[in-house]
Amino acid sequence: MKGVRRILHPTDFSRASGAAFLKAVALAKESRAELLLVHVLLPTTPFIGDGYISPKTYEELEASARRGAQRELAKVVAKAQKAKARVKAVLLEGVPYDRIARVARSKRADLIVMGTHGRSGLSKFFLGSVAERVIALAPCPVLTVRGK
């Protein structure tokens, strides 16, 4: 792909993200672009159901989630490196569609390649689509790859 220097691939480590990852790696290699992998952690809340968890437990849960995400992101980086892609990774926290659009802007991504879960009906109504929101906010084209 001519003129593409940086491809951003947001991942939630799902099957849909895996399919998009393969496409992102192929496009990055074809265009000799840098592949920027992004995972966005949702902020945790100190309330679970009707209960409250202590600040210490909250911090432990948050740290555990961060460590788990870092491990998973490292696995994806290793796969990209094995495929001979130039790759960098970043772990962020916040609302996924917002953080993805912001990092695309700040890192000057030329293309976003992301998976879509293909939700429909009530599931889509209540959960929305991160991909749809990224498309609306992104400063560059977004290629969505349907999960299998």
DSSP file (Angstrom, degrees, kcal/mol; ACC not computed):
  #  RESIDUE AA STRUCTURE BP1 BP2  ACC     N-H-->O    O-->H-N    N-H-->O    O-->H-N    TCO  KAPPA ALPHA  PHI   PSI    X-CA   Y-CA   Z-CA
    1    1 A M    >         0   0    0      0, 0.0     3,-1.3     0, 0.0     2,-0.1   0.000 360.0 360.0 360.0 117.3    0.0    0.0    0.0
    2    2 A K  T 3   +     0   0    0      1,-0.2     3,-0.1     3,-0.0    29,-0.1  -0.412 360.0  12.9 -70.9 136.5    1.6    3.1   -1.2
    3    3 A G  T 3  S+     0   0    0      1,-0.2     2,-0.7    -2,-0.1    -1,-0.2   0.449  87.9 128.2  82.5   0.1    2.1    6.0    1.3
    4    4 A V    <   +     0   0    0     -3,-1.3    -1,-0.2     1,-0.2     3,-0.1  -0.815  18.6 158.1 -93.8 115.3    1.3    3.9    4.4
    5    5 A R        +     0   0    0     -2,-0.7    29,-3.0     1,-0.3     2,-0.4   0.684  65.0  31.5-106.4 -26.7    4.0    4.4    6.9
    6    6 A R  E     -a   34   0A   0     27,-0.2   104,-2.7   102,-0.1   105,-1.1  -0.977  60.1-168.5-142.0 124.6    2.3    3.4   10.2
    7    7 A I  E     -ab  35 111A   0     27,-3.1    29,-3.3    -2,-0.4     2,-0.5  -0.951  12.2-151.8-112.6 126.6   -0.5    0.9   10.7
    8    8 A L  E     -ab  36 112A   0    103,-2.9   105,-2.6    -2,-0.5    29,-0.2  -0.849  10.2-172.2 -99.1 128.7   -2.3    0.8   14.0
    9    9 A H  E     -a   37   0A   0     27,-3.1    29,-2.1    -2,-0.5     2,-0.3  -0.900   7.1-159.8-122.7 102.7   -3.8   -2.4   15.2
   10   10 A P  E     -a   38   0A   0      0, 0.0   105,-0.5     0, 0.0     2,-0.4  -0.622  16.4-168.4 -76.5 137.9   -6.0   -2.3   18.3
   11   11 A T        +     0   0    0     27,-3.2    29,-0.4    -2,-0.3    62,-0.0  -0.983  34.4 179.5-131.7 140.7   -6.4   -5.7   19.9
   12   12 A D        -     0   0    0     -2,-0.4     3,-0.1    27,-0.1    -1,-0.1   0.174  59.1-112.1-114.1  12.3   -8.6   -7.1   22.6
   13   13 A F  S    S+     0   0    0      1,-0.2     2,-0.1     2,-0.1    -2,-0.1   0.628  74.9 133.6  69.1  16.9   -6.9  -10.5   22.2
   14   14 A S  S  > S-     0   0    0      1,-0.1     4,-1.9   101,-0.0    -1,-0.2  -0.324  74.8-101.7 -87.2 174.1  -10.2  -12.0   20.8
   15   15 A R  H  > S+     0   0    0      2,-0.2     4,-2.1     1,-0.2     5,-0.2   0.888 124.4  55.0 -61.4 -39.4  -10.6  -14.2   17.7
   16   16 A A  H  > S+     0   0    0      1,-0.2     4,-1.8     2,-0.2    -1,-0.2   0.912 108.2  48.0 -61.7 -41.7  -11.8  -11.2   15.8
   17   17 A S  H  > S+     0   0    0      1,-0.2     4,-2.6     2,-0.2    -1,-0.2   0.861 107.5  57.3 -65.6 -35.0   -8.6   -9.3   16.7
   18   18 A G  H  X S+     0   0    0     -4,-1.9     4,-1.8     2,-0.2    -2,-0.2   0.907 106.4  47.8 -62.7 -42.1   -6.6  -12.3   15.7
   19   19 A A  H  X S+     0   0    0     -4,-2.1     4,-1.5     1,-0.2    -1,-0.2   0.906 113.8  47.4 -64.7 -41.4   -8.0  -12.2   12.2
   20   20 A A  H  X S+     0   0    0     -4,-1.8     4,-2.8   125,-0.2    -2,-0.2   0.860 106.7  58.7 -67.8 -35.5   -7.4   -8.5   12.0
   21   21 A F  H  X S+     0   0    0     -4,-2.6     4,-2.8     2,-0.2     5,-0.2   0.923 103.5  51.4 -59.2 -45.7   -3.8   -9.0   13.3
   22   22 A L  H  X S+     0   0    0     -4,-1.8     4,-2.1     1,-0.2    -1,-0.2   0.907 112.7  45.7 -59.4 -41.9   -3.0  -11.3   10.4
   23   23 A K  H  X S+     0   0    0     -4,-1.5     4,-2.6     2,-0.2    -2,-0.2   0.913 112.1  51.3 -66.9 -42.6   -4.3   -8.7    7.9
   24   24 A A  H  X S+     0   0    0     -4,-2.8     4,-2.5     2,-0.2    -2,-0.2   0.906 110.7  48.4 -62.2 -42.7   -2.4   -5.9    9.7
   25   25 A V  H  X S+     0   0    0     -4,-2.8     4,-2.6     2,-0.2     5,-0.2   0.932 111.7  49.6 -63.1 -45.9    0.9   -7.8    9.6
   26   26 A A  H  X S+     0   0    0     -4,-2.1     4,-2.5    -5,-0.2    -2,-0.2   0.921 113.8  45.4 -60.0 -44.9    0.4   -8.6    5.9
   27   27 A L  H  X S+     0   0    0     -4,-2.6     4,-2.3     2,-0.2     6,-0.3   0.890 111.9  52.1 -66.7 -38.9   -0.3   -5.0    5.0
   28   28 A A  H  X>S+     0   0    0     -4,-2.5     5,-2.1    -5,-0.2     4,-0.8   0.919 112.9  44.4 -63.7 -43.3    2.6   -3.8    7.2
   29   29 A K  H  <5S+     0   0    0     -4,-2.6     3,-0.5     3,-0.2    -2,-0.2   0.924 113.0  51.3 -66.1 -43.8    5.0   -6.1    5.5
   30   30 A E  H  <5S+     0   0    0     -4,-2.5    -2,-0.2     1,-0.2    -1,-0.2   0.880 121.3  32.6 -60.8 -39.8    3.7   -5.3    2.0
   31   31 A S  H  <5S-     0   0    0     -4,-2.3    -1,-0.2    -5,-0.2    -2,-0.2   0.409 105.1-123.2 -99.3   1.3    4.0   -1.5    2.5
   32   32 A R  T  <5 +     0   0    0     -4,-0.8    -3,-0.2    -3,-0.5     2,-0.2   0.862  60.4 154.8  57.0  37.3    7.1   -1.7    4.8
   33   33 A A      < -     0   0    0     -5,-2.1    53,-0.5    -6,-0.3     2,-0.3  -0.558  50.1-106.3 -93.4 157.0    5.1    0.2    7.4
   34   34 A E  E     -ac   6  86A   0    -29,-3.0   -27,-3.1    -2,-0.2     2,-0.6  -0.643  30.6-139.5 -77.6 139.9    5.6    0.2   11.1
   35   35 A L  E     -ac   7  87A   0     51,-3.2    53,-2.5    -2,-0.3     2,-0.7  -0.916  13.5-163.7-104.8 120.2    2.9   -1.8   13.0
   36   36 A L  E     -ac   8  88A   0    -29,-3.3   -27,-3.1    -2,-0.6     2,-0.4  -0.911   5.7-158.1-107.2 111.8    1.7   -0.2   16.2
   37   37 A L  E     -ac   9  89A   0     51,-3.0    53,-2.4    -2,-0.7     2,-0.4  -0.738  11.9-172.4 -90.1 134.5   -0.2   -2.6   18.4
   38   38 A V  E     -ac  10  90A   0    -29,-2.1   -27,-3.2    -2,-0.4     2,-0.4  -0.992  12.9-177.5-132.0 132.0   -2.6   -1.1   21.0
   39   39 A H  E     - c   0  91A   0     51,-1.9    53,-2.9    -2,-0.4     2,-0.6  -0.998  13.7-154.2-124.4 134.4   -4.5   -2.6   23.8
   40   40 A V  E     - c   0  92A   0     -2,-0.4     2,-0.4   -29,-0.4    53,-0.2  -0.931   5.3-150.4-112.6 118.9   -6.8   -0.5   25.9
   41   41 A L  E     - c   0  93A   0     51,-3.4    53,-2.7    -2,-0.6     3,-0.0  -0.699  19.8-125.9 -82.2 132.8   -7.6   -1.5   29.5
   42   42 A L        -     0   0    0     -2,-0.4    53,-0.1    51,-0.2     2,-0.1  -0.591  34.4-103.0 -73.5 140.1  -11.0   -0.5   30.8
   43   43 A P        -     0   0    0      0, 0.0     2,-0.2     0, 0.0    -1,-0.1  -0.401  37.5-128.8 -62.6 139.5  -10.8    1.5   34.0
   44   44 A T        -     0   0    0     -2,-0.1    14,-0.0    14,-0.1    18,-0.0  -0.508  15.9-139.3 -86.1 160.5  -11.7   -0.7   37.0
   45   45 A T        -     0   0    0      2,-0.2    -1,-0.0    -2,-0.2     8,-0.0  -0.930  13.6-132.1-121.1 144.7  -14.2    0.4   39.5
   46   46 A P  S    S+     0   0    0      0, 0.0     7,-2.7     0, 0.0     2,-0.4   0.430  86.7  82.0 -76.1   5.5  -14.1    0.0   43.3
   47   47 A F  E     -E   52   0B   0      5,-0.2     2,-0.5     3,-0.0     5,-0.2  -0.927  54.2-175.0-113.5 133.9  -17.6   -1.3   43.3
   48   48 A I  E >   -E   51   0B   0      3,-1.3     3,-2.3    -2,-0.4     2,-0.2  -0.965  66.2 -49.3-125.8 113.0  -18.6   -4.9   42.5
   49   49 A G  T 3  S-     0   0    0     -2,-0.5    -2,-0.0     1,-0.3     0, 0.0  -0.453 122.0 -23.0  61.5-126.5  -22.4   -5.4   42.5
   50   50 A D  T 3  S+     0   0    0     -2,-0.2    -1,-0.3    -3,-0.1     2,-0.1   0.432 124.3  86.7 -93.1  -0.7  -23.8   -3.9   45.6
   51   51 A G  E <   -E   48   0B   0     -3,-2.3    -3,-1.3     1,-0.0     2,-0.4  -0.419  66.9-133.9-101.1 173.6  -20.5   -4.2   47.5
   52   52 A Y  E     -E   47   0B   0     -5,-0.2     2,-0.4    -2,-0.1    -5,-0.2  -0.962  14.0-147.6-123.4 139.6  -17.4   -2.1   47.9
   53   53 A I        -     0   0    0     -7,-2.7     5,-0.0    -2,-0.4     0, 0.0  -0.853  27.5-104.6-108.6 149.7  -13.8   -3.3   47.7
   54   54 A S     >  -     0   0    0     -2,-0.4     4,-2.7     1,-0.1     5,-0.2  -0.235  28.5-112.4 -67.3 156.0  -11.0   -1.9   49.7
   55   55 A P  H  > S+     0   0    0      0, 0.0     4,-2.5     0, 0.0     5,-0.2   0.867 118.5  53.3 -55.9 -37.4   -8.4    0.4   48.0
   56   56 A K  H  > S+     0   0    0      2,-0.2     4,-2.1     1,-0.2     5,-0.1   0.938 111.0  44.5 -64.9 -46.2   -5.7   -2.2   48.5
   57   57 A T  H  > S+     0   0    0      2,-0.2     4,-2.7     1,-0.2     5,-0.2   0.899 112.1  54.0 -64.0 -40.6   -7.8   -4.9   46.8
   58   58 A Y  H  X S+     0   0    0     -4,-2.7     4,-2.5     1,-0.2    -2,-0.2   0.930 109.3  47.6 -57.4 -48.1   -8.7   -2.4   44.0
   59   59 A E  H  X S+     0   0    0     -4,-2.5     4,-2.6     1,-0.2    -1,-0.2   0.880 111.4  51.1 -62.6 -39.0   -5.0   -1.7   43.4
   60   60 A E  H  X S+     0   0    0     -4,-2.1     4,-2.4     2,-0.2    -2,-0.2   0.914 111.1  47.5 -65.4 -42.7   -4.3   -5.5   43.3
   61   61 A L  H  X S+     0   0    0     -4,-2.7     4,-2.4     2,-0.2    -2,-0.2   0.919 113.4  48.4 -62.7 -43.9   -7.0   -6.1   40.8
   62   62 A E  H  X S+     0   0    0     -4,-2.5     4,-2.3     2,-0.2    -2,-0.2   0.920 112.8  47.4 -62.7 -45.4   -5.8   -3.2   38.7
   63   63 A A  H  X S+     0   0    0     -4,-2.6     4,-2.6     2,-0.2    -1,-0.2   0.887 111.6  51.2 -64.3 -39.8   -2.2   -4.4   38.8
   64   64 A S  H  X S+     0   0    0     -4,-2.4     4,-2.5     2,-0.2    -2,-0.2   0.917 110.3  48.6 -64.2 -43.7   -3.2   -8.0   38.0
   65   65 A A  H  X S+     0   0    0     -4,-2.4     4,-2.4     2,-0.2    -2,-0.2   0.910 112.2  49.5 -62.1 -42.5   -5.3   -6.8   35.0
   66   66 A R  H  X S+     0   0    0     -4,-2.3     4,-2.5     2,-0.2    -2,-0.2   0.923 111.3  48.5 -63.8 -45.2   -2.3   -4.7   33.7
   67   67 A R  H  X S+     0   0    0     -4,-2.6     4,-2.3     1,-0.2    -2,-0.2   0.916 112.0  49.6 -61.8 -43.1    0.1   -7.6   34.1
   68   68 A G  H  X S+     0   0    0     -4,-2.5     4,-2.3     1,-0.2    -1,-0.2   0.915 111.9  47.6 -61.9 -43.4   -2.2   -9.9   32.2
   69   69 A A  H  X S+     0   0    0     -4,-2.4     4,-2.7     1,-0.2    -1,-0.2   0.892 110.3  52.4 -65.6 -39.7   -2.7   -7.4   29.4
   70   70 A Q  H  X S+     0   0    0     -4,-2.5     4,-2.3     2,-0.2    -1,-0.2   0.904 109.7  49.5 -62.8 -40.8    1.1   -6.9   29.2
   71   71 A R  H  X S+     0   0    0     -4,-2.3     4,-1.6     2,-0.2    -2,-0.2   0.935 113.4  45.6 -62.7 -46.2    1.7  -10.6   28.9
   72   72 A E  H  X S+     0   0    0     -4,-2.3     4,-1.8     1,-0.2    -2,-0.2   0.902 112.6  50.6 -65.1 -40.6   -0.9  -11.0   26.2
   73   73 A L  H  X S+     0   0    0     -4,-2.7     4,-2.5     1,-0.2    -1,-0.2   0.892 106.9  54.8 -64.3 -39.3    0.4   -7.9   24.3
   74   74 A A  H  X S+     0   0    0     -4,-2.3     4,-2.4     1,-0.2    -1,-0.2   0.866 105.7  53.2 -61.8 -36.2    3.9   -9.4   24.5
   75   75 A K  H  X S+     0   0    0     -4,-1.6     4,-1.9     2,-0.2    -1,-0.2   0.906 109.7  47.3 -64.5 -41.6    2.6  -12.6   22.8
   76   76 A V  H  X S+     0   0    0     -4,-1.8     4,-2.2     2,-0.2    -2,-0.2   0.905 110.9  51.7 -67.5 -40.8    1.1  -10.6   20.0
   77   77 A V  H  X S+     0   0    0     -4,-2.5     4,-2.7     1,-0.2     5,-0.2   0.925 108.4  52.0 -59.1 -45.0    4.4   -8.6   19.6
   78   78 A A  H  X S+     0   0    0     -4,-2.4     4,-2.4     1,-0.2    -1,-0.2   0.889 108.3  50.8 -60.6 -40.2    6.3  -11.8   19.4
   79   79 A K  H  X S+     0   0    0     -4,-1.9     4,-1.5     2,-0.2    -1,-0.2   0.910 111.2  48.3 -63.5 -41.8    4.0  -13.1   16.7
   80   80 A A  H  <>S+     0   0    0     -4,-2.2     5,-2.5     1,-0.2    -2,-0.2   0.909 112.2  48.7 -65.4 -41.6    4.5   -9.9   14.7
   81   81 A Q  H ><5S+     0   0    0     -4,-2.7     3,-1.7     1,-0.2    -2,-0.2   0.893 107.9  54.2 -65.0 -39.6    8.3  -10.1   15.1
   82   82 A K  H 3<5S+     0   0    0     -4,-2.4    -1,-0.2     1,-0.3    -2,-0.2   0.847 106.1  53.0 -62.3 -32.9    8.3  -13.8   14.0
   83   83 A A  T 3<5S-     0   0    0     -4,-1.5    -1,-0.3    -5,-0.2    -2,-0.2   0.391 120.9-113.5 -82.3   3.7    6.5  -12.7   10.9
   84   84 A K  T < 5 +     0   0    0     -3,-1.7     2,-0.3     1,-0.2    -3,-0.2   0.780  65.4 148.7  69.9  30.2    9.3  -10.1   10.3
   85   85 A A      < -     0   0    0     -5,-2.5     2,-0.6    -6,-0.1    -1,-0.2  -0.716  54.8-118.3 -91.1 145.4    7.1   -7.0   10.9
   86   86 A R  E     +c   34   0A   0    -53,-0.5   -51,-3.2    -2,-0.3     2,-0.4  -0.759  51.0 180.0 -78.3 119.7    8.5   -3.8   12.4
   87   87 A V  E     +c   35   0A   0     -2,-0.6     2,-0.3   -53,-0.2   -51,-0.2  -0.955  28.3 175.8-136.3 144.1    6.4   -3.6   15.5
   88   88 A K  E     -c   36   0A   0    -53,-2.5   -51,-3.0    -2,-0.4     2,-0.3  -0.931  17.5-153.7-133.0 159.2    5.9   -1.4   18.6
   89   89 A A  E     -c   37   0A   0     -2,-0.3     2,-0.4   -53,-0.2   -51,-0.2  -0.982   8.8-171.0-138.4 149.5    3.2   -1.8   21.3
   90   90 A V  E     -c   38   0A   0    -53,-2.4   -51,-1.9    -2,-0.3     2,-0.5  -0.999  11.3-152.5-140.9 137.8    1.4    0.4   23.7
   91   91 A L  E     +c   39   0A   0     -2,-0.4     2,-0.2   -53,-0.2   -51,-0.2  -0.948  25.1 176.2-110.0 122.6   -0.9   -0.4   26.6
   92   92 A L  E     -c   40   0A   0    -53,-2.9   -51,-3.4    -2,-0.5     2,-0.4  -0.717  21.2-139.5-121.0 169.6   -3.4    2.3   27.4
   93   93 A E  E     +c   41   0A   0    -53,-0.2     2,-0.3    -2,-0.2   -51,-0.2  -0.995  55.1  56.0-131.3 139.6   -6.3    2.7   29.9
   94   94 A G  S    S-     0   0    0    -53,-2.7     3,-0.1    -2,-0.4    -2,-0.0  -0.974  94.4 -14.6 146.1-157.6   -9.6    4.4   29.2
   95   95 A V     >  -     0   0    0     -2,-0.3     4,-2.7     1,-0.1     3,-0.4  -0.740  63.8-137.2 -82.1 119.2  -12.6    4.1   26.8
   96   96 A P  H  > S+     0   0    0      0, 0.0     4,-2.7     0, 0.0     5,-0.2   0.873  96.6  45.5 -51.1 -52.7  -11.4    1.9   23.9
   97   97 A Y  H  > S+     0   0    0      1,-0.2     4,-1.9     2,-0.2     5,-0.2   0.881 116.3  47.0 -63.1 -36.2  -12.8    3.8   21.0
   98   98 A D  H  > S+     0   0    0     -3,-0.4     4,-2.4     2,-0.2    -1,-0.2   0.937 114.3  45.4 -68.2 -47.3  -11.6    7.2   22.3
   99   99 A R  H  X S+     0   0    0     -4,-2.7     4,-2.6     2,-0.2     5,-0.2   0.878 112.1  52.5 -66.1 -37.4   -8.1    6.0   23.2
  100  100 A I  H  X S+     0   0    0     -4,-2.7     4,-2.1    -5,-0.3    -1,-0.2   0.942 111.8  45.3 -63.1 -47.6   -7.7    4.2   19.8
  101  101 A A  H  X S+     0   0    0     -4,-1.9     4,-1.9    -5,-0.2    -2,-0.2   0.900 113.9  50.2 -63.1 -40.6   -8.7    7.4   17.9
  102  102 A R  H  X S+     0   0    0     -4,-2.4     4,-3.0     1,-0.2     5,-0.2   0.922 111.6  46.0 -65.3 -44.1   -6.4    9.6   20.1
  103  103 A V  H  X S+     0   0    0     -4,-2.6     4,-2.4     1,-0.2    -1,-0.2   0.863 109.7  55.6 -69.6 -33.1   -3.4    7.3   19.7
  104  104 A A  H  <>S+     0   0    0     -4,-2.1     5,-2.6    -5,-0.2     4,-0.3   0.910 113.2  42.7 -60.9 -40.8   -4.0    7.1   15.9
  105  105 A R  H ><5S+     0   0    0     -4,-1.9     3,-0.9     3,-0.2    -2,-0.2   0.949 116.4  45.3 -69.7 -49.9   -3.9   10.9   15.8
  106  106 A S  H 3<5S+     0   0    0     -4,-3.0    -2,-0.2     1,-0.2    -3,-0.2   0.820 118.8  41.8 -68.3 -30.9   -0.9   11.4   18.1
  107  107 A K  T 3<5S-     0   0    0     -4,-2.4    -1,-0.2    -5,-0.2    -2,-0.2   0.388 108.9-123.9 -95.5   2.4    1.2    8.7   16.4
  108  108 A R  T < 5 -     0   0    0     -3,-0.9    -3,-0.2    -4,-0.3  -102,-0.1   0.927  35.8-166.9  55.8  51.1    0.0    9.8   12.9
  109  109 A A      < -     0   0    0     -5,-2.6  -102,-0.2    -6,-0.2    -1,-0.2  -0.432  17.7-160.0 -66.9 140.6   -1.3    6.4   11.9
  110  110 A D  S    S+     0   0    0   -104,-2.7     2,-0.3     1,-0.3  -103,-0.2   0.641  76.5  12.0 -93.1 -19.0   -2.1    6.1    8.2
  111  111 A L  E     -b    7   0A   0   -105,-1.1  -103,-2.9    29,-0.2     2,-0.5  -0.977  60.7-148.7-158.3 141.7   -4.4    3.2    8.6
  112  112 A I  E     -bd   8 142A   0     29,-2.1    31,-3.5    -2,-0.3     2,-0.5  -0.972  12.7-168.9-112.4 129.4   -6.2    1.4   11.4
  113  113 A V  E     + d   0 143A   0   -105,-2.6     2,-0.3    -2,-0.5    31,-0.2  -0.963  21.7 159.6-119.4 113.7   -6.8   -2.4   11.0
  114  114 A M  E     - d   0 144A   0     29,-2.4    31,-2.4    -2,-0.5     2,-0.1  -0.949  35.8-114.5-138.4 154.6   -9.2   -3.8   13.6
  115  115 A G  E     - d   0 145A   0   -105,-0.5     2,-0.4    -2,-0.3    31,-0.2  -0.445  20.3-154.0 -82.2 157.4  -11.5   -6.7   14.2
  116  116 A T  E     - d   0 146A   0     29,-1.9    31,-2.5  -100,-0.2    13,-0.0  -0.995  12.0-147.4-131.1 141.4  -15.2   -6.6   14.5
  117  117 A H        -     0   0    0     -2,-0.4    -1,-0.1    29,-0.2    29,-0.1   0.606  33.4-129.3 -84.2 -11.9  -17.2   -9.1   16.4
  118  118 A G        +     0   0    0      1,-0.1     6,-0.1     6,-0.0    11,-0.0   0.849  40.6 176.1  68.3  34.0  -20.3   -8.9   14.1
  119  119 A R        +     0   0    0      9,-0.1     2,-0.3     4,-0.1    -1,-0.1  -0.328   1.9 177.8 -67.6 154.5  -22.8   -8.3   16.9
  120  120 A S    >>  +     0   0    0     -2,-0.0     3,-0.9     4,-0.0     4,-0.7  -0.930  39.1  12.4-147.2 172.7  -26.4   -7.7   16.0
  121  121 A G  H 3> S-     0   0    0     -2,-0.3     4,-2.2     1,-0.2     3,-0.2  -0.257 123.5  -8.9  62.3-140.1  -29.7   -7.1   17.6
  122  122 A L  H 3> S+     0   0    0      1,-0.2     4,-2.9     2,-0.2     5,-0.4   0.847 133.0  59.5 -62.9 -36.0  -29.9   -6.4   21.3
  123  123 A S  H <> S+     0   0    0     -3,-0.9     4,-2.6     1,-0.2     5,-0.4   0.933 110.5  41.7 -58.9 -45.7  -26.2   -7.2   21.8
  124  124 A K  H  X S+     0   0    0     -4,-0.7     4,-2.3     3,-0.2    -1,-0.2   0.894 113.3  54.4 -68.6 -39.0  -25.2   -4.5   19.4
  125  125 A F  H  < S+     0   0    0     -4,-2.2    -2,-0.2     1,-0.2    -1,-0.2   0.933 118.8  32.3 -60.4 -46.9  -27.8   -2.1   20.8
  126  126 A F  H  < S+     0   0    0     -4,-2.9    -2,-0.2     1,-0.1    -1,-0.2   0.883 130.0  34.0 -80.3 -39.3  -26.6   -2.4   24.4
  127  127 A L  H  < S-     0   0    0     -4,-2.6    -3,-0.2    -5,-0.4    -2,-0.2   0.740  92.6-158.5 -89.8 -24.0  -22.8   -3.0   23.8
  128  128 A G     <  -     0   0    0     -4,-2.3     2,-0.5    -5,-0.4    -1,-0.1  -0.162  29.4 -75.6  70.9-174.8  -22.5   -0.8   20.8
  129  129 A S     >  -     0   0    0      1,-0.2     4,-2.0    -4,-0.1     5,-0.2  -0.967  25.7-163.4-128.2 116.8  -19.6   -1.2   18.4
  130  130 A V  H  > S+     0   0    0     -2,-0.5     4,-2.7     1,-0.2     5,-0.2   0.918  97.2  54.6 -59.7 -42.2  -16.1   -0.1   19.2
  131  131 A A  H  > S+     0   0    0      1,-0.2     4,-2.7     2,-0.2    -1,-0.2   0.920 106.3  50.3 -59.5 -45.1  -15.3   -0.4   15.5
  132  132 A E  H  > S+     0   0    0      1,-0.2     4,-1.8     2,-0.2    -1,-0.2   0.912 112.9  46.4 -59.6 -42.4  -18.2    1.9   14.5
  133  133 A R  H  X S+     0   0    0     -4,-2.0     4,-1.7     2,-0.2    -1,-0.2   0.876 111.0  51.6 -70.3 -37.0  -17.1    4.5   17.0
  134  134 A V  H  X S+     0   0    0     -4,-2.7     4,-2.8     2,-0.2    -2,-0.2   0.930 108.0  52.9 -62.9 -43.9  -13.5    4.3   15.9
  135  135 A I  H  < S+     0   0    0     -4,-2.7    -2,-0.2     1,-0.2    -1,-0.2   0.907 110.2  48.4 -56.7 -42.3  -14.6    4.8   12.3
  136  136 A A  H  < S+     0   0    0     -4,-1.8    -1,-0.2     1,-0.2    -2,-0.2   0.827 122.6  32.2 -67.8 -32.1  -16.5    7.9   13.3
  137  137 A L  H  < S+     0   0    0     -4,-1.7    -2,-0.2    -3,-0.2    -1,-0.2   0.637  89.9 113.6-101.4 -16.9  -13.6    9.4   15.3
  138  138 A A     <  -     0   0    0     -4,-2.8   -37,-0.1    -5,-0.2     4,-0.1  -0.232  56.7-147.5 -67.3 144.3  -10.5    8.2   13.5
  139  139 A P  S    S+     0   0    0      0, 0.0    -1,-0.1     0, 0.0    -4,-0.1   0.379  83.8  35.7 -86.5   4.0   -8.2   10.6   11.7
  140  140 A C  S    S-     0   0    0      1,-0.0   -29,-0.2    -5,-0.0   -30,-0.1  -0.887 103.6 -64.6-146.1 171.7   -7.4    8.0    9.0
  141  141 A P        -     0   0    0      0, 0.0   -29,-2.1     0, 0.0     2,-0.5  -0.284  44.7-147.5 -62.1 150.5   -9.1    5.2    7.1
  142  142 A V  E     -d  112   0A   0    -31,-0.2     2,-0.6    -4,-0.1   -29,-0.2  -0.986   6.1-161.1-124.2 123.9  -10.2    2.2    9.2
  143  143 A L  E     -d  113   0A   0    -31,-3.5   -29,-2.4    -2,-0.5     2,-0.4  -0.919  12.0-158.7-102.6 119.7  -10.2   -1.4    7.8
  144  144 A T  E     -d  114   0A   0     -2,-0.6     2,-0.5   -31,-0.2   -29,-0.2  -0.824   3.1-161.1-101.5 140.0  -12.4   -3.7    9.7
  145  145 A V  E     -d  115   0A   0    -31,-2.4   -29,-1.9    -2,-0.4  -125,-0.2  -0.977  19.5-128.6-121.2 120.6  -11.9   -7.5    9.6
  146  146 A R  E     -d  116   0A   0     -2,-0.5   -29,-0.2   -31,-0.2   -31,-0.1  -0.482  24.8-122.0 -72.4 133.1  -14.8   -9.7   10.6
  147  147 A G              0   0    0    -31,-2.5  -131,-0.2    -2,-0.2    -1,-0.1  -0.306 360.0 360.0 -70.0 157.7  -13.9  -12.3   13.2
  148  148 A K              0   0    0   -133,-0.2    -1,-0.1    -2,-0.0   -31,-0.1   0.422 360.0 360.0-102.4 360.0  -14.5  -15.9   12.4
